[in-house]
């Protein structure tokens, strides 16, 4: 079994540096372009099944990749693949919502000690939710190649148990738009074989929270 985890393409909220959770923000023009480039780069991959977050930015990214790879299969949505629930601070700049600037800083720089978003989730809850999807898929014993469309924090949470140092949640940066992580599961034992791979020029890879 091979599982390709893909973060969605760019949105206008990404460009503005907003905290983006369950708000259904669509891809912008550049986000569509990055998804198309990624899909063309994966043209030799035959996906047997596709799952996605129901949020349109992730679902549309998966649809574009399937189209570019010539894989005529449906996108099956799973709520567990949604981004972290940012609650009342969704679509706001970090520190400009209900959450204090100090706690917003913890989310970005000390996530395991972050209390969670008011009306939303903390990191441990996102890990539990997203990993339940991945572990269920792996334990199914099915063969084939899977495309999974999801989000930045969700990617880090889902893969956390596979990292050599799980304490380092963000791995130095937020996953870039349309980056690809590949998990190989042989006999039910998963391992990460590709991390944050991008197929477009490196100068286009932006971490909007790096400052």
Residue, then its C-alpha position, 0 to 999 in steps of 0.5 A: x500500500x502507498x498513501x500519497x498525502x497532499x496538502x491543498x493548494x494556495x488560498x487567499x486566506x493563506x496569502x493574507x496569513x490568516x488562521x484557516x480552519x473549517x471555513x470553506x475557503x476556495x483555491x485561488x488562481x495560484x493554488x489551482x496552478x500548483x495543484x495542476x503542476x503537482x498532478x502533472x508531476x505525478x502523471x505516472x502514478x495510478x491511484x486506485x482510491x481517493x479520500x479527501x477532507x470535505x473542505x473545498x480547497x482540499x477536495x478541489x486539489x484532489x480532483x485536479x490531481x486525479x484529472x492530471x494523472x488520468x485517474x477516473x475515480x471518485x473523491x470520497x470525503x471523510x470528516x477526519x481529514x479536515x483541518x484543525x478546528x480553529x473555532x471562533x478565531x477562524x479566518x483571523x490573524x494570529x493573536x487578533x481573535x479571542x485567543x491571546x497573542x501568547x497562546x497564538x504564539x504557542x500554537x505556532x512555536x510550542x504546539x504541545x503546550x497550546x491550550x487549544x482554540x476557543x470553540x475548537x481543537x488542540x493539537x492532541x485532538x487533531x492527532x487523534x482524529x487524523x491518525x484514526x483515519x490513517x491507521x484505519x486505512x493501513x490496518x484494512x490490509x488493502x493493496x493499492x495506491x491512495x490519494x489523500x487530500x488534506x491540510x497543513x496542520x492535519x498533515x503534521x498531526x496525521x504523520x506525527x507518530x511516524x516522525x523520528x522526533x514526535x515532539x517536533x510537531x511542525x518539523x521546522x515549518x508548516x507543510x507547503x501548499x501542494x506538498x506531498x508526503x508518501x507513506x508505505x505500508x507493508x504488512x500493516x507496518x507504515x513508514x514515511x518514505x517521502x516528506x514534504x516533497x514539492x514538484x514546483x520551483x522552490x521559490x514558490x514554496x511559502x510558509x506564511x507563518x515563518x515570521 
